[in-house]
Amino acid sequence: MNKKMIAGSVVAGALFMGLGAGAYSFADSYWEGHQSILNINKNLDTLAGRIKDKDAKIADLNKKLEQAKQEADSANTSINDLNSKLTDAKNQLNAQQQQYEELQKQKDDEEAGLRKQIQEKISETQKAINDGNAKVQAKQKELDQANHTISDLNNKISNLNNQVKDGDSKNADLKDKLNQALRDVQATEQKSNQLVEQTK
């Protein structure tokens, strides 16, 4: 038999034994305490629901934070790949520039003794120069596109970092609220225990 049933039996016995006004006063006190306990239990259920909701929100924010970190890592990997391609493109450009300079030097060296051959070499060299310039322009276009992509990725990384900071801030705020809710529950528990003791 629980405490509520014992207390109820005592009150009922006191009423039936005809203890008069004192018995009615005791019964009124019991029922007021009983309603307080019901209110406290209802409040505890409400607090438990709020804590559960806050835990779910914290878990969701942690998940979003992890996703943002993964996206940032992926963006960093893309930037590293683009930087590698940019280095390769620069190396190819330097090689083509060196080839152009060698062709120009060859033309100058042969000009003194071989005029007929120089004319042929001039045509070949000019063609090589045109091809080299076309390749240089194509590589420059690739470099411009790569730089534009890098700029876009840097902007995305900045946005993701801001999201991570915002998630950290919200997570800290929710933890503070959760701690406050736990303190409120503990205070309410103490109060409910006191009321239970008073209604024995």
Legacy VTK file of the C-alpha trace (Angstrom):
# vtk DataFile Version 3.0
C-alpha trace
ASCII
DATASET POLYDATA
POINTS 200 float
0.000 0.000 0.000
1.478 3.346 -1.009
1.677 6.528 1.024
-1.303 8.128 -0.752
-3.564 5.182 0.101
-2.382 5.143 3.739
-2.977 8.865 4.060
-6.401 8.464 2.458
-7.332 5.687 4.885
-6.271 7.804 7.836
-8.359 10.732 6.654
-11.389 8.557 5.957
-11.073 6.900 9.388
-10.819 10.248 11.089
-13.930 11.514 9.312
-16.005 8.444 10.130
-14.945 8.522 13.761
-16.516 11.945 14.053
-13.522 13.995 15.026
-15.446 17.125 14.132
-13.985 20.341 12.722
-10.404 19.202 13.336
-10.915 16.172 11.090
-12.381 18.306 8.298
-9.410 20.695 8.571
-6.987 17.798 8.285
-8.842 16.411 5.238
-8.775 19.803 3.537
-5.009 20.028 4.135
-4.524 16.525 2.732
-6.435 17.244 -0.470
-4.581 20.544 -0.980
-1.291 18.683 -0.633
-2.493 15.993 -3.002
-3.322 18.577 -5.675
0.097 20.150 -5.194
1.713 16.768 -5.787
-0.341 16.328 -8.943
0.750 19.784 -10.115
4.383 18.988 -9.320
4.178 15.697 -11.224
2.651 17.530 -14.166
5.448 20.118 -14.014
8.053 17.351 -13.847
6.529 15.713 -16.930
6.601 19.083 -18.725
10.249 19.636 -17.770
11.157 16.116 -18.881
9.501 16.770 -22.257
11.393 20.031 -22.662
14.685 18.367 -21.795
13.971 15.633 -24.345
13.224 18.279 -27.017
16.437 20.148 -26.208
18.445 16.905 -26.365
16.961 16.231 -29.811
17.843 19.758 -30.967
21.415 19.377 -29.682
21.774 16.042 -31.481
20.450 17.618 -34.703
22.867 20.552 -34.422
25.779 18.184 -33.788
24.796 16.245 -36.919
24.659 19.440 -38.988
27.991 20.530 -37.525
29.598 17.232 -38.557
28.128 17.575 -42.057
29.487 21.118 -42.338
32.947 19.885 -41.275
32.812 17.110 -43.868
31.821 19.603 -46.567
34.697 21.873 -45.514
37.125 18.928 -45.732
35.787 18.068 -49.194
36.196 21.687 -50.310
39.798 21.706 -49.028
40.494 18.532 -51.003
39.074 20.159 -54.150
41.295 23.205 -53.616
44.359 20.981 -53.231
43.470 19.193 -56.483
43.042 22.513 -58.288
46.349 23.787 -56.917
48.031 20.642 -58.238
46.455 21.180 -61.669
47.501 24.829 -61.557
51.113 23.793 -60.868
51.017 21.320 -63.772
49.629 24.005 -66.071
52.379 26.441 -65.043
55.041 23.782 -65.673
53.610 23.117 -69.136
53.526 26.852 -69.832
57.167 27.212 -68.783
58.147 24.261 -71.000
56.362 25.814 -73.986
57.993 29.152 -73.270
61.397 27.480 -73.156
60.632 25.704 -76.448
59.722 29.032 -77.986
62.987 30.608 -76.829
64.994 27.683 -78.205
63.282 27.997 -81.573
63.968 31.737 -81.641
67.651 31.137 -80.798
67.909 28.476 -83.495
66.525 30.943 -86.030
69.066 33.611 -85.017
72.024 31.174 -85.161
71.173 29.892 -88.625
70.472 33.346 -90.115
74.133 34.198 -90.789
75.069 31.380 -93.235
71.904 29.775 -94.423
69.533 32.438 -95.782
67.455 30.012 -97.786
67.186 27.626 -94.907
66.575 30.595 -92.612
63.440 31.504 -94.603
62.164 27.976 -94.195
63.086 27.978 -90.554
61.428 31.377 -90.113
58.175 29.940 -91.435
58.472 26.880 -89.225
59.429 28.996 -86.237
56.616 31.449 -86.852
54.190 28.546 -87.008
55.645 27.156 -83.792
55.311 30.622 -82.220
51.686 30.861 -83.276
51.003 27.385 -81.941
52.837 28.227 -78.747
50.861 31.446 -78.320
47.613 29.564 -78.921
48.610 27.009 -76.314
49.674 29.793 -73.938
46.313 31.480 -74.374
44.511 28.185 -73.813
46.524 27.532 -70.668
45.917 31.087 -69.483
42.186 30.506 -69.931
42.468 27.318 -67.871
44.397 29.230 -65.213
41.731 31.937 -65.112
39.014 29.295 -64.732
41.020 27.539 -62.016
41.504 30.819 -60.131
37.767 31.533 -60.397
36.975 28.065 -59.070
39.451 28.535 -56.211
37.802 31.860 -55.342
34.358 30.221 -55.298
35.632 27.391 -53.101
37.246 29.865 -50.712
33.893 31.634 -50.401
32.179 28.309 -49.706
34.772 27.450 -47.065
34.219 30.823 -45.425
30.456 30.222 -45.384
30.928 26.724 -43.976
33.252 28.031 -41.275
30.597 30.602 -40.343
28.014 27.805 -40.151
30.342 25.788 -37.907
30.816 28.789 -35.597
27.063 29.413 -35.544
26.446 25.726 -34.756
28.987 25.849 -31.926
27.286 28.939 -30.509
23.818 27.367 -30.696
25.125 24.151 -29.172
26.639 26.033 -26.245
23.392 27.980 -25.740
21.321 24.787 -25.734
23.705 23.182 -23.248
23.298 26.196 -20.964
19.524 25.929 -21.239
19.686 22.186 -20.563
21.785 22.752 -17.446
19.278 25.360 -16.240
16.419 22.939 -16.906
18.189 20.223 -14.913
18.689 22.615 -12.028
14.992 23.521 -12.188
14.054 19.824 -12.126
16.277 19.200 -9.124
14.779 22.179 -7.267
11.276 20.974 -8.117
12.153 17.474 -6.970
13.307 18.816 -3.612
10.120 20.828 -3.291
7.976 17.796 -4.176
9.848 15.683 -1.607
9.145 18.310 1.042
5.480 18.352 0.144
5.340 14.552 0.288
6.914 14.649 3.748
4.465 17.321 4.877
1.472 15.249 3.772
2.444 11.997 5.526
LINES 1 201
200 0 1 2 3 4 5 6 7 8 9 10 11 12 13 14 15 16 17 18 19 20 21 22 23 24 25 26 27 28 29 30 31 32 33 34 35 36 37 38 39 40 41 42 43 44 45 46 47 48 49 50 51 52 53 54 55 56 57 58 59 60 61 62 63 64 65 66 67 68 69 70 71 72 73 74 75 76 77 78 79 80 81 82 83 84 85 86 87 88 89 90 91 92 93 94 95 96 97 98 99 100 101 102 103 104 105 106 107 108 109 110 111 112 113 114 115 116 117 118 119 120 121 122 123 124 125 126 127 128 129 130 131 132 133 134 135 136 137 138 139 140 141 142 143 144 145 146 147 148 149 150 151 152 153 154 155 156 157 158 159 160 161 162 163 164 165 166 167 168 169 170 171 172 173 174 175 176 177 178 179 180 181 182 183 184 185 186 187 188 189 190 191 192 193 194 195 196 197 198 199
